[in-house]
Amino acid sequence: ITRVHFKLIEKSDAVLVLNHKKNNLPGYIGTATLMELGLAHYLNKKIFLLNEPPRPQEARWAHEVRILQPKIINGNLARIK
C-alpha cells in the first residue's frame, strides 16, 4: 500500500491531508501520512492541510510538519491553488 501511495504522490501536483481530530487531538496526522508528506516535500509537490496541525507541545511530530511549510486551508477547499 505504501508503494502505491508513493507512486500516486509522484504522479500528483499536490497532496491534501485531511487531518481531522483523532484520539482527542485536533489536526491529527498519522505516521504513514507523515511519511507521505516527507516524500511530497522531497518531490517538490504542493502540500495542503485541511486543518491547523497541533502545536509541537501537543504532538512530537508537529514540528516536522511545520518545517515542510504546508498551506493550511482551514476547511476551505477553494484555497487549493
SULCOR-V400216 format. One record per backbone hydrogen bond with DSSP energy under -1.0 kcal/mol. CO is the residue of the C=O (numbers start at 0). NH is the residue of the N-H. If there is no record, write none. Layout:
BEGIN
((CO	NH) (CO	NH))
END
This chain:
BEGIN
((0	4) (1	5) (2	6) (3	7) (4	8) (5	9) (6	10) (12	45) (14	47) (16	18) (16	49) (17	19) (21	24) (24	21) (24	27) (29	33) (30	34) (31	35) (32	36) (33	37) (34	38) (35	39) (36	40) (37	41) (38	42) (39	44) (40	43) (45	14) (46	70) (47	16) (48	72) (49	74) (54	57) (54	58) (58	61) (60	64) (61	65) (62	66) (65	68) (70	48) (72	75) (75	78) (76	79))
END
